[in-house]
Amino acid sequence: MDEETVAVLWENLESWISDYDWKSAFIMTFLVIAFELFLLELCRTCQKKIAEKNIQKESSSNSLKEEDTFLKNLGYENWPRAPLPPKKGN
């Protein structure tokens, strides 16, 4: 920024603070910072919840794949279509 611009802004700030109460400017600044921190924490919480849901979806799909693999290793992948052995009594 140009030095003139900074000087003009500084003078405006000083005149505003001297015309009004400097305590109110301090309180407003504090409230703005507190509000920003609240929003940041809210966003972090939302991101964590979304990440946890994605992890749960991935783990559930992985567990389903593991169950399918387990059944295939046991030979049950064709279980409903496998022919029954003949009965011995007839």
Backbone hydrogen bonds, N-H to C=O, Kabsch-Sander energy under -0.5 kcal/mol:
donor,donor_aa,acceptor,acceptor_aa,energy
6,V,2,D,-2.2
7,A,3,E,-2.5
8,V,4,E,-2.6
9,L,5,T,-2.6
10,W,6,V,-2.7
11,E,7,A,-2.5
12,N,8,V,-2.4
13,L,9,L,-2.4
14,E,10,W,-2.7
15,S,11,E,-2.7
16,W,12,N,-2.3
17,I,13,L,-2.6
18,S,14,E,-2.6
19,D,15,S,-2.4
20,Y,16,W,-2.3
25,A,21,D,-1.2
26,F,22,W,-2.1
27,I,23,K,-2.6
28,M,24,S,-2.6
29,T,25,A,-2.2
30,F,26,F,-2.4
31,L,27,I,-2.6
32,V,28,M,-2.3
33,I,29,T,-2.3
34,A,30,F,-2.6
35,F,31,L,-2.4
36,E,32,V,-2.2
37,L,33,I,-2.3
38,F,34,A,-2.2
39,L,35,F,-2.3
40,L,36,E,-2.4
41,E,37,L,-2.3
42,L,38,F,-2.3
43,C,39,L,-2.4
44,R,40,L,-2.3
45,T,41,E,-2.3
46,C,42,L,-2.2
47,Q,43,C,-2.4
48,K,44,R,-2.3
49,K,45,T,-2.2
50,I,46,C,-2.3
51,A,47,Q,-2.4
52,E,48,K,-2.6
53,K,49,K,-2.1
54,N,50,I,-2.2
55,I,51,A,-2.3
56,Q,52,E,-2.4
57,K,53,K,-2.3
58,E,54,N,-2.3
59,S,55,I,-2.7
60,S,56,Q,-2.4
61,S,57,K,-2.2
62,N,58,E,-2.3
63,S,59,S,-2.4
64,L,60,S,-2.0
65,K,61,S,-1.9
66,E,62,N,-2.3
67,E,63,S,-2.3
68,D,64,L,-2.3
69,T,65,K,-2.4
70,F,66,E,-2.4
71,L,67,E,-2.6
72,K,68,D,-2.3
73,N,69,T,-2.3
74,L,70,F,-1.5
75,G,71,L,-0.7
75,G,72,K,-0.7
76,Y,71,L,-2.5
79,W,76,Y,-1.2
81,R,78,N,-0.7
82,A,78,N,-1.1
82,A,79,W,-0.7
